[in-house]
Amino acid sequence: MLQIKAFASHLVPCTIRDYTPADREACEAVYASNIPGAYPESILEECATFLDEGTSYHLVVEQEGEVIGCGGLELRGEGPYAHLVFGFIHKDFQRKGFGTTLLAARLSLVEHEGQTMTLHVEAGAEVAPLYARIGFELADVKVNRYGPGQDSGHLVLKITPEEVAELGEILAARGVVIQLAVPEDVELLDTVEE
């Protein structure tokens, strides 16, 4: 169960927007700032592939115009599930609420179509506690996933449409701006009443 109250006090004002190819170098620098330590160098290539080919959402976190983090939300197939992928905050900006804010923003974008969704995430030992704090549960462990002695946990969380909506409201109230591009094939309707 999602622990929404665990989010509210840790959210920080920032802009979260769609990733563009011009952000690639900054996102790679965010990742590199965590090597060695929280993230293994071996995953950098997987992350770069996702930046080039990823589906669904890939977002960047901006603070005062600087990209300080990034993270994806993959909506794969037609099932009631989604995957959080490649969520990173620059080492200089960690433990200040940006990771929690990015996580809340990604959860608020889950396309639930009125049903409870199951979210999946793979996390190393250093970042798994963030997910556990807000309600993710450990499903299994991949031993030596990142190399000898570097295990990975597969965590899951069920989230309801009401929780998704509440997160969006909390983010807005805390000054978090989420800017998503409108796809070219979507026609916006004029909603101004005469």
BAMARMAR-327863 format. One record per residue (C-alpha): residue number from 1; residue in three letters; x, y, z. Coordinates in nm, 4 decimals. Last residue first. Layout:
N
<nr: NUM rest: ALA u: X v: Y w: Z>
...
% end
This chain:
194
<nr: 194 rest: GLU u: -1.8283 v: 3.1959 w: -2.4254>
<nr: 193 rest: GLU u: -1.6639 v: 2.9121 w: -2.2420>
<nr: 192 rest: VAL u: -1.2931 v: 2.8548 w: -2.2957>
<nr: 191 rest: THR u: -1.2204 v: 2.4848 w: -2.3395>
<nr: 190 rest: ASP u: -1.0580 v: 2.5004 w: -2.6836>
<nr: 189 rest: LEU u: -0.9730 v: 2.1411 w: -2.7635>
<nr: 188 rest: LEU u: -0.6155 v: 2.0246 w: -2.8091>
<nr: 187 rest: GLU u: -0.5502 v: 1.7927 w: -3.1028>
<nr: 186 rest: VAL u: -0.3103 v: 1.5085 w: -3.0318>
<nr: 185 rest: ASP u: -0.1003 v: 1.3861 w: -3.3290>
<nr: 184 rest: GLU u: 0.1898 v: 1.6193 w: -3.2448>
<nr: 183 rest: PRO u: 0.2263 v: 1.4701 w: -2.8977>
<nr: 182 rest: VAL u: 0.1747 v: 1.7234 w: -2.6171>
<nr: 181 rest: ALA u: 0.4972 v: 1.7773 w: -2.4293>
<nr: 180 rest: LEU u: 0.4864 v: 1.7219 w: -2.0557>
<nr: 179 rest: GLN u: 0.5742 v: 1.9833 w: -1.7970>
<nr: 178 rest: ILE u: 0.5410 v: 1.8814 w: -1.4321>
<nr: 177 rest: VAL u: 0.5811 v: 2.1739 w: -1.1921>
<nr: 176 rest: VAL u: 0.6380 v: 2.0841 w: -0.8267>
<nr: 175 rest: GLY u: 0.5277 v: 2.3702 w: -0.6030>
<nr: 174 rest: ARG u: 0.4176 v: 2.1622 w: -0.3002>
<nr: 173 rest: ALA u: 0.0457 v: 2.2039 w: -0.3809>
<nr: 172 rest: ALA u: 0.1058 v: 2.0760 w: -0.7354>
<nr: 171 rest: LEU u: 0.2854 v: 1.7664 w: -0.6061>
<nr: 170 rest: ILE u: 0.0111 v: 1.6995 w: -0.3512>
<nr: 169 rest: GLU u: -0.2610 v: 1.7205 w: -0.6171>
<nr: 168 rest: GLY u: -0.0791 v: 1.4829 w: -0.8513>
<nr: 167 rest: LEU u: -0.0178 v: 1.2412 w: -0.5637>
<nr: 166 rest: GLU u: -0.3886 v: 1.2443 w: -0.4802>
<nr: 165 rest: ALA u: -0.4808 v: 1.1537 w: -0.8387>
<nr: 164 rest: VAL u: -0.2448 v: 0.8538 w: -0.8435>
<nr: 163 rest: GLU u: -0.3706 v: 0.7470 w: -0.5008>
<nr: 162 rest: GLU u: -0.7311 v: 0.7567 w: -0.6219>
<nr: 161 rest: PRO u: -0.6416 v: 0.5520 w: -0.9301>
<nr: 160 rest: THR u: -0.5008 v: 0.2846 w: -0.6969>
<nr: 159 rest: ILE u: -0.1365 v: 0.1846 w: -0.6569>
<nr: 158 rest: LYS u: -0.0003 v: -0.1654 w: -0.5917>
<nr: 157 rest: LEU u: 0.3722 v: -0.1722 w: -0.5214>
<nr: 156 rest: VAL u: 0.6490 v: -0.4100 w: -0.6246>
<nr: 155 rest: LEU u: 1.0222 v: -0.4440 w: -0.5566>
<nr: 154 rest: HIS u: 1.2833 v: -0.6503 w: -0.7411>
<nr: 153 rest: GLY u: 1.6038 v: -0.6213 w: -0.5401>
<nr: 152 rest: SER u: 1.9510 v: -0.6120 w: -0.6872>
<nr: 151 rest: ASP u: 2.2713 v: -0.7674 w: -0.5588>
<nr: 150 rest: GLN u: 2.6228 v: -0.6327 w: -0.5914>
<nr: 149 rest: GLY u: 2.8508 v: -0.8865 w: -0.4187>
<nr: 148 rest: PRO u: 3.0168 v: -0.9863 w: -0.7458>
<nr: 147 rest: GLY u: 2.8673 v: -0.7844 w: -1.0310>
<nr: 146 rest: TYR u: 2.5575 v: -0.5782 w: -1.0992>
<nr: 145 rest: ARG u: 2.3046 v: -0.8595 w: -1.0693>
<nr: 144 rest: ASN u: 2.5250 v: -1.0489 w: -0.8187>
<nr: 143 rest: VAL u: 2.2177 v: -1.2113 w: -0.6614>
<nr: 142 rest: LYS u: 1.8867 v: -1.1018 w: -0.8094>
<nr: 141 rest: VAL u: 1.6560 v: -1.0653 w: -0.5099>
<nr: 140 rest: ASP u: 1.2820 v: -1.1228 w: -0.4994>
<nr: 139 rest: ALA u: 0.9447 v: -0.9600 w: -0.4333>
<nr: 138 rest: LEU u: 1.0558 v: -0.6871 w: -0.1899>
<nr: 137 rest: GLU u: 0.7654 v: -0.4616 w: -0.1021>
<nr: 136 rest: PHE u: 0.7144 v: -0.1013 w: -0.2141>
<nr: 135 rest: GLY u: 0.5279 v: 0.1110 w: 0.0409>
<nr: 134 rest: ILE u: 0.6752 v: 0.4610 w: 0.0575>
<nr: 133 rest: ARG u: 0.9671 v: 0.3761 w: 0.2830>
<nr: 132 rest: ALA u: 1.0411 v: 0.0576 w: 0.0853>
<nr: 131 rest: TYR u: 1.1102 v: 0.2578 w: -0.2306>
<nr: 130 rest: LEU u: 1.3566 v: 0.4885 w: -0.0571>
<nr: 129 rest: PRO u: 1.5099 v: 0.1887 w: 0.1257>
<nr: 128 rest: ALA u: 1.5893 v: 0.0227 w: -0.2123>
<nr: 127 rest: VAL u: 1.8286 v: 0.3044 w: -0.3077>
<nr: 126 rest: GLU u: 2.1577 v: 0.1868 w: -0.1556>
<nr: 125 rest: ALA u: 2.0877 v: -0.1877 w: -0.1834>
<nr: 124 rest: GLY u: 2.0290 v: -0.1775 w: -0.5572>
<nr: 123 rest: ALA u: 1.6877 v: -0.1299 w: -0.7107>
<nr: 122 rest: GLU u: 1.4689 v: -0.2968 w: -0.9702>
<nr: 121 rest: VAL u: 1.1226 v: -0.1455 w: -0.9899>
<nr: 120 rest: HIS u: 0.7751 v: -0.2815 w: -1.0533>
<nr: 119 rest: LEU u: 0.4403 v: -0.1057 w: -1.0244>
<nr: 118 rest: THR u: 0.1134 v: -0.2937 w: -0.9995>
<nr: 117 rest: MET u: -0.1889 v: -0.0928 w: -1.1086>
<nr: 116 rest: THR u: -0.5333 v: -0.0637 w: -0.9547>
<nr: 115 rest: GLN u: -0.7905 v: 0.0093 w: -1.2206>
<nr: 114 rest: GLY u: -0.9621 v: 0.3183 w: -1.3612>
<nr: 113 rest: GLU u: -0.7599 v: 0.3447 w: -1.6814>
<nr: 112 rest: HIS u: -0.4393 v: 0.3414 w: -1.4725>
<nr: 111 rest: GLU u: -0.2014 v: 0.5570 w: -1.6731>
<nr: 110 rest: VAL u: 0.0679 v: 0.6100 w: -1.4089>
<nr: 109 rest: LEU u: 0.1756 v: 0.9757 w: -1.4297>
<nr: 108 rest: SER u: 0.1412 v: 1.0481 w: -1.0559>
<nr: 107 rest: LEU u: 0.3810 v: 0.7597 w: -0.9872>
<nr: 106 rest: ARG u: 0.6483 v: 0.9285 w: -1.1981>
<nr: 105 rest: ALA u: 0.5990 v: 1.2569 w: -1.0132>
<nr: 104 rest: ALA u: 0.6149 v: 1.0863 w: -0.6727>
<nr: 103 rest: LEU u: 0.9447 v: 0.9177 w: -0.7662>
<nr: 102 rest: LEU u: 1.0920 v: 1.2442 w: -0.8928>
<nr: 101 rest: THR u: 0.9885 v: 1.4193 w: -0.5708>
<nr: 100 rest: THR u: 1.1349 v: 1.1426 w: -0.3548>
<nr: 99 rest: GLY u: 1.4628 v: 1.1640 w: -0.5445>
<nr: 98 rest: PHE u: 1.4625 v: 1.5438 w: -0.5213>
<nr: 97 rest: GLY u: 1.4041 v: 1.5500 w: -0.1459>
<nr: 96 rest: LYS u: 1.7407 v: 1.6882 w: -0.0305>
<nr: 95 rest: ARG u: 1.9167 v: 1.3596 w: 0.0440>
<nr: 94 rest: GLN u: 2.0846 v: 1.3684 w: -0.2981>
<nr: 93 rest: PHE u: 2.1623 v: 1.6898 w: -0.4845>
<nr: 92 rest: ASP u: 2.5436 v: 1.6650 w: -0.5131>
<nr: 91 rest: LYS u: 2.5176 v: 1.2954 w: -0.6104>
<nr: 90 rest: HIS u: 2.3046 v: 1.3781 w: -0.9133>
<nr: 89 rest: ILE u: 1.9649 v: 1.2098 w: -0.8843>
<nr: 88 rest: PHE u: 1.8843 v: 0.8893 w: -1.0690>
<nr: 87 rest: GLY u: 1.5752 v: 0.6922 w: -1.1744>
<nr: 86 rest: PHE u: 1.6585 v: 0.4459 w: -1.4518>
<nr: 85 rest: VAL u: 1.3283 v: 0.2592 w: -1.4731>
<nr: 84 rest: LEU u: 0.9959 v: 0.2499 w: -1.2930>
<nr: 83 rest: HIS u: 0.7886 v: -0.0256 w: -1.4488>
<nr: 82 rest: ALA u: 0.4149 v: -0.0395 w: -1.5121>
<nr: 81 rest: TYR u: 0.1336 v: -0.2855 w: -1.4511>
<nr: 80 rest: PRO u: -0.2342 v: -0.3413 w: -1.5208>
<nr: 79 rest: GLY u: -0.1651 v: -0.5298 w: -1.8454>
<nr: 78 rest: GLU u: -0.1882 v: -0.4030 w: -2.2033>
<nr: 77 rest: GLY u: 0.1746 v: -0.3919 w: -2.2985>
<nr: 76 rest: ARG u: 0.4568 v: -0.2088 w: -2.1267>
<nr: 75 rest: LEU u: 0.4010 v: 0.1269 w: -1.9587>
<nr: 74 rest: GLU u: 0.7543 v: 0.2317 w: -1.8765>
<nr: 73 rest: LEU u: 0.8135 v: 0.5161 w: -1.6332>
<nr: 72 rest: GLY u: 1.1565 v: 0.6739 w: -1.6592>
<nr: 71 rest: GLY u: 1.3891 v: 0.8777 w: -1.4449>
<nr: 70 rest: CYS u: 1.6188 v: 1.1779 w: -1.4508>
<nr: 69 rest: GLY u: 1.8117 v: 1.3997 w: -1.2148>
<nr: 68 rest: ILE u: 2.0012 v: 1.7248 w: -1.1662>
<nr: 67 rest: VAL u: 1.9359 v: 1.8969 w: -1.4994>
<nr: 66 rest: GLU u: 2.0186 v: 2.2644 w: -1.4361>
<nr: 65 rest: GLY u: 1.7692 v: 2.5453 w: -1.5028>
<nr: 64 rest: GLU u: 1.7415 v: 2.6496 w: -1.1364>
<nr: 63 rest: GLN u: 1.6670 v: 2.2916 w: -1.0387>
<nr: 62 rest: GLU u: 1.5568 v: 2.0682 w: -1.3210>
<nr: 61 rest: VAL u: 1.4468 v: 1.7068 w: -1.2915>
<nr: 60 rest: VAL u: 1.4365 v: 1.5101 w: -1.6154>
<nr: 59 rest: LEU u: 1.1654 v: 1.2755 w: -1.7345>
<nr: 58 rest: HIS u: 1.1355 v: 0.9669 w: -1.9486>
<nr: 57 rest: TYR u: 0.7805 v: 0.8607 w: -2.0080>
<nr: 56 rest: SER u: 0.6416 v: 0.5915 w: -2.2381>
<nr: 55 rest: THR u: 0.8985 v: 0.4170 w: -2.4522>
<nr: 54 rest: GLY u: 1.2728 v: 0.4251 w: -2.4359>
<nr: 53 rest: GLU u: 1.4838 v: 0.4029 w: -2.7517>
<nr: 52 rest: ASP u: 1.7708 v: 0.6505 w: -2.7199>
<nr: 51 rest: LEU u: 1.7469 v: 0.7253 w: -2.3479>
<nr: 50 rest: PHE u: 1.6763 v: 0.3567 w: -2.2847>
<nr: 49 rest: THR u: 1.9910 v: 0.2592 w: -2.4740>
<nr: 48 rest: ALA u: 2.1931 v: 0.5073 w: -2.2672>
<nr: 47 rest: CYS u: 2.0522 v: 0.3545 w: -1.9473>
<nr: 46 rest: GLU u: 2.1470 v: 0.0040 w: -2.0563>
<nr: 45 rest: GLU u: 2.5009 v: 0.1301 w: -2.1335>
<nr: 44 rest: LEU u: 2.5276 v: 0.2963 w: -1.7904>
<nr: 43 rest: ILE u: 2.4250 v: -0.0290 w: -1.6160>
<nr: 42 rest: SER u: 2.7805 v: -0.1686 w: -1.6001>
<nr: 41 rest: GLU u: 2.9102 v: 0.1417 w: -1.4192>
<nr: 40 rest: PRO u: 2.7309 v: 0.0261 w: -1.1067>
<nr: 39 rest: TYR u: 2.4992 v: 0.2626 w: -0.9232>
<nr: 38 rest: ALA u: 2.4939 v: 0.3742 w: -0.5598>
<nr: 37 rest: GLY u: 2.8670 v: 0.3856 w: -0.5079>
<nr: 36 rest: PRO u: 3.1275 v: 0.4155 w: -0.7770>
<nr: 35 rest: ILE u: 2.9859 v: 0.5777 w: -0.9779>
<nr: 34 rest: ASN u: 2.7011 v: 0.8040 w: -0.8625>
<nr: 33 rest: SER u: 2.8233 v: 1.1175 w: -1.0429>
<nr: 32 rest: ALA u: 2.8341 v: 0.9069 w: -1.3615>
<nr: 31 rest: TYR u: 2.4548 v: 0.8745 w: -1.3581>
<nr: 30 rest: VAL u: 2.3976 v: 1.2482 w: -1.3341>
<nr: 29 rest: ALA u: 2.6665 v: 1.3033 w: -1.5996>
<nr: 28 rest: GLU u: 2.4854 v: 1.0598 w: -1.8316>
<nr: 27 rest: CYS u: 2.1656 v: 1.2573 w: -1.7757>
<nr: 26 rest: ALA u: 2.3450 v: 1.5860 w: -1.8568>
<nr: 25 rest: GLU u: 2.4910 v: 1.4402 w: -2.1778>
<nr: 24 rest: ARG u: 2.1507 v: 1.3093 w: -2.2855>
<nr: 23 rest: ASP u: 1.9542 v: 1.6269 w: -2.2163>
<nr: 22 rest: ALA u: 1.9705 v: 1.7552 w: -2.5783>
<nr: 21 rest: PRO u: 1.7990 v: 1.4302 w: -2.6808>
<nr: 20 rest: THR u: 1.4879 v: 1.5535 w: -2.4937>
<nr: 19 rest: TYR u: 1.3547 v: 1.4304 w: -2.1583>
<nr: 18 rest: ASP u: 1.0076 v: 1.5494 w: -2.0685>
<nr: 17 rest: ARG u: 0.9778 v: 1.7803 w: -1.7696>
<nr: 16 rest: ILE u: 1.0076 v: 1.7947 w: -1.3934>
<nr: 15 rest: THR u: 1.0491 v: 2.1439 w: -1.2552>
<nr: 14 rest: CYS u: 1.1365 v: 2.1923 w: -0.8905>
<nr: 13 rest: PRO u: 0.9743 v: 2.2584 w: -0.5542>
<nr: 12 rest: VAL u: 1.0682 v: 1.9935 w: -0.2975>
<nr: 11 rest: LEU u: 0.8703 v: 1.6938 w: -0.1768>
<nr: 10 rest: HIS u: 0.9831 v: 1.5341 w: 0.1511>
<nr: 9 rest: SER u: 0.6895 v: 1.6288 w: 0.3776>
<nr: 8 rest: ALA u: 0.4309 v: 1.4944 w: 0.1363>
<nr: 7 rest: PHE u: 0.5912 v: 1.1681 w: 0.0358>
<nr: 6 rest: ALA u: 0.5767 v: 0.9546 w: 0.3516>
<nr: 5 rest: LYS u: 0.2174 v: 1.0730 w: 0.3924>
<nr: 4 rest: ILE u: 0.1358 v: 0.8933 w: 0.0668>
<nr: 3 rest: GLN u: 0.2359 v: 0.5521 w: 0.2035>
<nr: 2 rest: LEU u: 0.1306 v: 0.3429 w: -0.0952>
<nr: 1 rest: MET u: 0.0000 v: 0.0000 w: 0.0000>
% end
